Amino acid sequence: MFFNLLWSNKREKIKRAILIGSKTNVGLEVPDVASYCKSLQIKWIKMLQTTDNANWKVIPLAISNQFGKDLFILQMNIDSIKSLPKTKIPLTPFYIEL
């Protein structure tokens, strides 16, 4: 959506790599939203793996514990979400993407 705002037609007038590049490399330093979202997901997983008992962890741990205790699902080698067993609590797109 961000890049669609810049270009009214489907053709990119400036390559995205140039837009997100640094000014020293003739870029425009536009934030790379996709990379930023991925980094937030990684940070969220790292925070979930800490040993504190924060209240916000109750729901994510209940969902992940369906596949084994202590975030076992994050240590699994999963080829696709279809290989997972049926769950009591359905996985939202957020958890599927994680």
C-alpha positions in Angstrom: 0.0 0.0 0.0 2.9 2.3 0.8 4.4 2.0 -2.6 1.0 2.1 -4.3 0.7 5.6 -2.9 3.8 6.6 -4.7 2.9 5.1 -8.0 -0.6 5.6 -9.3 0.0 3.1 -12.1 1.4 -0.4 -11.8 4.9 0.5 -13.1 7.6 1.5 -10.6 9.2 4.7 -11.7 12.0 4.3 -9.1 13.2 0.9 -8.0 12.4 0.0 -4.4 16.1 -0.8 -3.7 16.9 2.8 -4.6 14.1 4.2 -2.5 15.2 2.3 0.7 19.0 2.8 0.0 21.1 5.2 2.0 21.7 8.7 0.7 25.4 8.0 0.4 24.4 5.4 -2.2 22.1 7.8 -4.0 19.0 6.4 -2.2 16.2 8.2 -0.6 16.2 6.4 2.8 12.5 5.5 2.6 11.8 3.1 5.5 11.6 -0.5 4.4 8.3 -1.4 6.0 8.5 -5.2 5.2 11.9 -5.5 6.9 10.7 -3.4 9.8 7.7 -5.7 10.3 9.9 -8.8 10.2 12.3 -7.4 12.8 9.4 -6.7 15.1 8.3 -10.3 14.8 11.7 -11.5 15.6 11.9 -9.2 18.6 8.5 -10.4 19.7 9.6 -14.1 19.6 12.8 -13.2 21.6 10.8 -11.4 24.2 8.4 -14.4 24.4 11.4 -16.7 25.2 12.5 -14.8 28.2 11.9 -16.3 31.6 9.8 -13.6 33.2 6.1 -14.2 33.7 4.7 -11.1 32.0 0.9 -11.0 31.6 1.0 -10.4 27.9 2.6 -13.9 27.4 -0.5 -15.8 28.6 -2.3 -16.0 25.3 0.8 -16.6 23.0 2.0 -19.4 25.4 -1.5 -21.0 25.5 -1.5 -21.1 21.7 2.1 -22.4 21.4 1.8 -24.9 24.2 -0.7 -26.8 22.0 2.4 -28.1 20.2 4.5 -28.8 23.3 5.7 -26.9 26.4 8.3 -24.2 26.5 7.8 -22.9 22.9 8.7 -26.3 21.4 7.1 -25.2 18.2 9.8 -22.6 17.7 12.4 -25.4 17.8 10.6 -27.6 15.3 11.5 -28.0 11.6 8.1 -27.4 10.0 7.8 -27.5 6.2 4.3 -26.2 6.2 1.5 -25.3 8.5 -0.5 -28.2 7.2 1.8 -30.6 8.9 0.7 -29.3 12.3 -1.9 -31.2 14.3 -5.4 -29.7 14.7 -5.5 -27.3 17.6 -8.1 -26.4 20.2 -7.3 -22.7 19.8 -7.2 -21.8 16.1 -4.1 -20.1 14.8 -4.6 -16.6 13.6 -2.6 -15.3 10.5 -0.3 -13.6 12.9 0.8 -16.8 14.6 0.9 -18.7 11.3 3.3 -16.0 9.9 5.5 -16.2 13.1 
